[in-house]
Amino acid sequence: MSTTELLLAAIDEAYDRRSWHGTNLRGSLRGVTLEQAAFRPRLDGHNIWELMVHAAYWKYDIRRRLTGAQSRSFTIEGSNFWRRPVDGTAGEWRRDLRLLEGEHAQLRAAVAAFPAARWTRKAPGKPFKFEGLVRGVAAHDLYHAGQIQLLRRLQEN
């Protein structure tokens, strides 16, 4: 397997493909209701919805680094974490789910198109090589999938 194929497998398994570790990010969101998504275990803690949008943002950020895009035009103004919900509607929830899906698809396309000879080069502005950024975004998805699973379990009674 090439580096590109391994990296694609890693991000896909962490996001929506079957893997040995159990529930991936997309799987952790399957069946989440609007109420579950907005549940906040404490006032200063993040909810499922915020973790999902946060994951979408980092997929965007890594894609931007891979493609060399200079613009910072994420769909939502700001960076890293956004207060969710804004309106609290099912339409807003579905729109943010589509945002995550779209950012994953675009990241996947950027990884597939990335020149193989550049994987071992250092990424600008980061102390990591390009391949490390992609492995990192896969680990990031799994980290937040675990948090989402925990938040779901906290709501079971």
N, C-alpha and C positions, 0 to 999 in steps of 0.2 A: 504494500500500500504506500502511496506517496504521502508526503507531508500534508498536502492539500486534502487528500481523501481522509486522512486521519483526523484532521481538524474539522472537516465537515461532519464526520461521524460523531465527534465529541460534541459539537454544538447541537446537532440534531438529537442525540440521545439525551442531552441535558434539557432540551426544549420539548420535543414531541415524539420521539421515537422510543421504541422499547429498549430497555437497558437493564443491566443486572441490579442496579442500585435501588430500583423501585420507582416511585412516582417522580416524574420530571415536572418542569415548570407548568407546561400546558395541562398536564394531568392533574396537578394540584389545584388548578382553576376550574376544572370540569365540574359542572353542577353547582358552582358557587352562586348563591342568591344575592340579590342586591343588598339585603340586610346583612348577610355574612360578609360581603365585600366591604361594607362600611363599618363593621364592628371594630371598635377601638378598645383594647383591653385596659388602657389607661390614657389619660389626657395627653401625655407627651409621647405616646407610642404610635407606631405606624399601623395602619390597617392593611388588609389584603389588597385593596384597590391601589393604595399608594405604593406598595411593594411591586405590584404588577407594572405600573407606569414607570417606576424607577428602573425596573429590568428593561423595559422598552428603551428608555433613555440610554442606558449603557450599551445596548446593541447598536443604537444610533451612533454613539460616540466612537466605538471601536470601528464601525464601518467607515466613519469619517476619517479616522486615522489610517485605515487601510487604503482608502481611495485618495488620500491627500487633499480632500475637500477643505477649503479654508472657511467656508461659511458655517456659522453655527445657527442653523435654522431648524431646530427640533420643533415639532408641531406645537408644543406647549412652551410658552415663554418661561424662562428660568432654567434651573439645572438641578439635577440629582433627585430631589424629592418634591412632590407637589401635593398640596392638601387635596384630598379626595374624600367624598364626592363634593362637587361644586353645586350641582342642581339636585343630585340624588335621584336621577331618573334612570329607568332601565335603558333608555336610548344612550345616555351618557356612558353607562357601564359597557354596553355593546360597542360603542365607539372606541373606548379605551382598550377593550379586548382586541378589536381590529387593528388598533395602533400597534399593539404588541406583536400581533401576527405579521403585520406589514414590515415592521422593523426586523423581525427575524428573517423574513424572506429576503429583504434587502441586504442584511448582513451575510446571509448564506450566498447570495449572488456575488458579493464583494470577495468573500473567501474563495469561491470557485474561480474567480477571474484574477486573483492575486498572482503575480509572477512567482513561480516556485523558488527561483534563485534568491528572492528577497526575504523569505521566511526567517532566516537566521540573522538578518540585519536588525540593528537597534531602531526602535520606533522613535520618531522625533518627539521630544518632550517627555519621554518616559524612560525609566531605567530598564526596560524590558525589550526583548526582541519581538518582532511582529507575531511570530507563532505563539509567544507567551501571552500576548494580548488576547488572542483567540481562545487559547486554553483557559485564560482567566475569565472571559465572559461566559464560557460554559460552566465553570465552577460557580460563578456568580448566580447563574440561573438555578443551579442545584441548591445553593445556600438559601436563596429566597423561596424555592419550592418547599424546603424544610420548614421555614418560618410560616409559610402559608398553611401547611399541613397542621402545624401546631396551633395557629390561630383558629383553624376550623375545629380542632379538637376541644379547644377552650370553650367553644360555643355549644358543644354537645351536652345536653342535660336531660 
